């Protein structure tokens, strides 16, 4: 059974109060008071969805009452009642946060319609606030799994920086949870009620990325059939997370630098720039110092982004967290899939603990989900369900020619890494019939990064490559 919205009617005229009450009593729970002081006293101990508030009243007038209501509660909708419809009063009321205003004498249908719209707006606003609160709880630092000293150091840093407006650069291998850290920083900051906009710079072609970031005016280029708001503008007052920042072209790097230095953006085709208040959290799995020395990343932008640095350790460097992560993911994925709780056989757990996890937490999450899906309803998942790519040779311990060659001094670590990378990229290309986009997906990276590594390692594709 849906509860009726509660409506507070504030007017010093008894006839007006009774008229509004009679119109709304079937659809709402109306409460009537005769003054601004009485309204504030009632709201101090009660909640409502809508306030009808007279502008001219003895004592505290309607505009001052509106201002005090807004200082206490931003979710309740307030509709002003006025005997004289003046533009100045309407503008002032809207600036103070009024939802709408009505002129006396009322049109009954208009009154009902405004009440319906206002109460729906109030309910939706309350739902959004509750969802934001729930999301904020999910991304609290204490809810991120990590008891190792390496992760405790990360938590200490992001806890200190979250309350500030400083730019943050999150670094780490693919799959270590850089987006999770960005979300935690945003939802534990004063900007938590404002937008968090997430953009993967490597997922959008260079020729479209500028428009995606800064927006464009209608007619500014061939396909610009209408004006578009960019991601920075959409994030105004909140946070923008720029993932894979190392993939941004030098031209766009210069424009991003201007945003960080001046707090201004300019839509493509716009005659002038506009101010935005956006906190930037950037992330990359590349070594930006190397990129600077190779001329692929601006040094001045790096220093603007790297005000506070958060380096996420790979999963193999915090192996003490693995048992906790396995338990956490097993419970969470079971709930997401609508499955009863499952257990892992000790031999399977041992193998998971031995694995090197090159794909980090993302790989572990995918493996847990795969085990659950393929378990066939068995209460205990055994070692026989382990994916083939987690078999022999994928564990931390073990000899291996490359390992022995490095440790014996017959091969440098750099050469061994290049050799391994060359082999694995070559195998991925062969498995995908030399389709670089599919090979990049298989390797858990971007086509742009794959092409860069191929060029650096001297890997050529046959003519059949696409």
N, C-alpha and C positions, 0 to 999 in steps of 0.2 A: 504494500500500500504506500503510495507516494504522499509525503507530507505536503501540506499547502505552504506556499511561500509566506513568510511573515512580512507584513508591510506596516511601517510606522508612519502615521499621518501627523504632521506638525503644522498647526495653523491656529491663530488666536481667535478665529471666528468659528463658533460652534456649528453654524449651519454648513460651512465648508467641510469641516471635519466629518459631520454626519453624512453629507452627500457623497464624499469619497468613500466612506466606510460602506454605505449601502451599495454603491456600484461594484465594489471589490469583494464583498463578504462571501459570495459564492465560490470564487476562485482562490481567495487568499484568506489569511488570518490577520485582519486589520487591528492595529493598536493606535489609539488617538490620544495626543497630548496637545496642550494649549500654548506651549512656549519652547524656545530654544533651550532654555535651562532645563526644562522637564525632559526634553528629548535627550540631552546629553546625560542626564541622571539615569534615564531608562537604559540607554546604550552602554552605560558603564557596567551593567550586570546582565545584559541580554544581547542576543544577536538577532539580526533581521536581514532580509534579502533586499529590501527596497525601502527608501525613505522619500515620502512626498513632503517637501519642505517649503513653507511660505517664505517669500523674500522679505516682506515688510511686517515686522512684529515688534511689539514693545520689548525692552530689555535687549537681549542678544538677538540681532537681526538674522535673517536667513543666511546671508553670505558668510558671516562670522561663524554661525553654527555649522555650515558646510565645511569651512576650513578646519574647524575642530574635529568634525567627524572624520574627515580625510586624514588628519594627523593620527587618529586612532586606528582606522580600518580602511584599507584601500580597496577592499573587495565589495563592500556594500554599494549598490547603485543609488544615486540621489537624483531625484527629479524636482526641479524648482517650480514653485507655483507663484505666479505674478499677476497682479491686476492690470499692470501696464506693461506691454511688450516693448521694452526699449532695448536697442542693440547693445548699449554699453553694459546693462545688467546681464544680458545673455552672454556676452563675451567674457565678462568677469567670472560668471558662474562656471562657464566651460573651462576657463583657465584654472579654476580652483578644483576642478574634477567632477563637475555635475555631468550626469549621463544625458539629460535632456531638460527641457522646461516647457511648461504649459501655461496658457493664459486663461484667467478667469473671465467669464463663466466657461466651464468645461463642456466640450463635446463628449458625451458619454462613451461613444465608440472609440474616440481618440484616446481617452483616459484608459480604457481597457487595453487598447493596443500598446500604448506606451508602458503600462504596468507589465504586460506580458513580455515585451522585449527587454525591459529593464531587469526583471527577475531572472529571465533566461541568461542575460549577460552576467548577472551576479553569480548565478550557479556555475556557469562555465568558468568564470574567473576563480571561483573557489576550487573547482576541480583542478584547474591548472596549477594553483598554488599547492594543492595537496600532492599532485604528481611531481612538482618540482621538489617538494620536501622529501618525497619518497626517493627520488633520483639522487638528491643530495645525500641522503643516508646511505644509499648503495655505494656512492663513491667517496665515502669517508676514508681517511687514510687507514684506520684500523680495520677496514673491511678488505683491504688489499693484502693478499697472502704474501708474507715475507718476514720471517723471523731471523734470517741470516744477518750478520753484521753489514754486508753489502747493501741489503735492502733497508735496514734500519737507518743507514746513512742517507739513503734516498728520501725516506720519510721525513727525516730531520730537515733536509733541505726544502722539500716542497711545503712542509708545515710552516717554515719560516717565511717563504716567499708568497704563499697563497693570499695572505691578507694585503699584500702590496699590489701596485700596478706595474711592477717591473716585467720586462720582457724575459721570457724563459726559452732556452734552447735545450731540448731533450734529445740525447743521442743514445744510440744502442743498436744492436743487430735487429734485423727484421724479426718480428714476433715476440719481442721482449715486453711489450705492453706500453708503448709510448703514448698511444691515444688514451689509454686508461689513466695514465699520469696526468695528461692534459685535462681530462674530465675532472679528475680529483682537484686539481688546482682551481679550476673554474668554480665547481660547486662548493668549495670551501672558502671562496672569496666573497667580498662584498658585492660582486657582480652576479651572484648565483641566480638571482631572479631575472636577469637579463639574458639575451640569447647567447648560446654557444654555437658557433658556426664552424663546421669541420670541412676542410678541403684538402684533397690529395693532389699536390701539384704535378705529380707524375702521371695522373690519370687523365689529364686534359691536354690536348694538343696546344703547342705554343701559341698558335694563331688565335686560339679561343680563350686562353688563360687570362689575358688582360681584361677582356670583357667580363669574364666570370668573377674576377677579383674586384673590379672597379665599376662595372656596369657600362651601359652605353646609351646614347641618345638615339631616338628614332631617325633612321636614314643616315647614320654615321658610317655604315658600310652596307654592302649589297643585301645581306640577309637581316639587317636590323629593321624589321618591319614595325617594331614598337619599342618604347623605352624599357630598359631593363635595369633593375636595382642589383648592384654587385654584392658580393659576399661581405665586403668591409662595411658597406652601408647597412646591410641587414644585421650586422653584428654590433651596430652602434650602441654603446653603453655596456656591452658585454665583452666576449672573448672570441677571437678567431684562432683556430688551430690549423696551422699550415704544415701538413705532413709532407715528407719527401722534399723539403725546401731546397736540398742540394740539386734537384732536377730543374730548378727554375732558370730560364735563359738570362744572360747578362743584361739584356734590355729591361726585362721585368724586374730584375734585381735592383736596378737603379730607381725604378718607380716605387718599389716597396721601401727602399731606403728613404725616399721622400716622405712616405706615410709615417715611418717611424720617427723621422726628424721633426716634421712639421705638423703631424696629425691631420693631414689633408689628403683627400683623394680627388681625382678628376675622372669623370666618366668619359669613355671614348666618344669623341665628337662634341663634348660639352665646352662652352666658351670659358668657363671658370671652375675653379676647384671649390670644394666644400669641406667643412670640418667634420671629423668623426672622432668619437671617443671609444677606441677599441684597444683592448689588451691583446698582444700577440704572443702566442705560444707556438714555437716552431719545432720541428723534429726532423731528424735525418738518420739514416743508417750508413751514411758515407763519412769519410774523414774529410772535413771541410778544410783543414789545414793543407792537406795534399791538394785539394781542389783549388785552393788559393794559389799555391805554388805552380800549379799547372795552368793558371789563368782562367779557370772555369767558375770561380766564385769570387765575388768582391770582398776584399779585406775589410772595407769600411762597413759593409752590411754585416759581415760576420761579427764584428765588435758590437754593432747595434743589437744583434740578436742574442749574443752571448753575454748578456748582462748577468744572468744567473744560469749556470749550466747544471743540468741533471743528467748524469750518465747511468743508464740502466745496464746492470751486468747481465751477461748471457746466463741462461739457466744452468749450464755446466759449471759456472763459477759460483753458484749458490745451491749446491746439491742438497744441502740441509733442508731447503724449502720443498724439495720434491715430494716427500711423503704427505705434507700438508696440502700441497697443490693437488695431488692425486685424489685425496679424500674429498677436498672441496669441489673439484670438477666432477667427480663421480656423483655427488649429491645434486649439484646444480644441473648437470646435463640430464640426470634421471627425471628431475622435476620438469625441465623444459620439454622433454620428450614424452611426458605423461606416463612414465614407467615407474613400477615399484622400485624400492631401493635394491641395489645390486652390491655384491662383494667381489673382490678380485682374489683369485687364488694366490697363495704366497709365492709360488714360482713365477707367476706373471708379474707380481709386484717387484720381485727381485730383478727381473729383466727390464722393467721400466726404470728402475733405479740405476741400472747399469748403462742404459742408453745415453748417448752423448747429446741428444736433442739439438741438432743444428738449427731446427726451426723454432726453438725456444718454446715459450708458453703456448703460442698458437699451435705448434705441432702437437704438443701434449694434449691440448684441448680437442683437436681433431681426432687423435688416436682414442681418447676416452669415449668420444661420441661414437666412433666407428665400432669400438668394442661393445658398447651398449646396443647399438642397432643390430649387430650381427650375433648377439648372444643367444637369440632364439628363446628368450624368456627364462633362461637358466638363472637361478638365484646366485650362483657362483660362476664367474667368468674365468675360464682356464687359460693356460699358456697356449693351447692350440688355436685360440682365437686371435693371437697376436698377428698383426699385419706382417707380410713378408719383408717389407722394407725396414722392420725393426729386428731382423734376424741376425745371424752371425756377421761379424765385421762391422756392426753399427754400434758397438758398445765402447765404453771409455777404455777399458783395459784391452790389451791385445798387442801383438807384434806389429806386423805390417812392414812391407819393404821400405816405404817412405819414412816411417818412424825410425826404423833401424838405421837407415842411411843417414838421417839427420843426426841421430845420437852417436853414430860412429864417426861423424865428421866428414863423410864422403860427399855430403850434399848439404847446401845451406837451407835454412828454414824457408827463406823466400823462394828458392827454386822448388822446394817440395810443395809449398802452397800453390805456386803457379802451376805445377804439374798436376796436382789434384784438381785444381779449378779447371784447367784445360780439359782434363779427362771427363769431369762431370758435366761441363757445358757441352762437350762433343757428344756425350751419350744422350743428353736431353734433346739436342738438335736432331740426332738420328731417330729418337723415339717419336718425335713430332714431325718427321719428314721435313726437317729444316725450316719449319715455320717458327720464326723468332718470337712472335707474340705468344704462341702456345708453349714454346720452350721456356720463356720467361715466367709464365704462370706455373709451369711444372716446377721451376726452381724457386718459386716464391719471391720473385723480384719483378722489376719493371722491364719492358722492352728496351727502354733507353739505357738503363744500367747494364743490361745484358750486352747491348751493342757496344757500349764503352769497354766492358771487360773483354769482349771478343777482339776489338781493335787492339787493346793493350797486349793481349796474349797472342795476337797474330792468328786468330781463328777465322778462316774463310768459309763462306757458305757456297755450295754449288749453285748453278744457275737456276735450279728448281726452287730455290728459297723464295719465300714470299714474306 
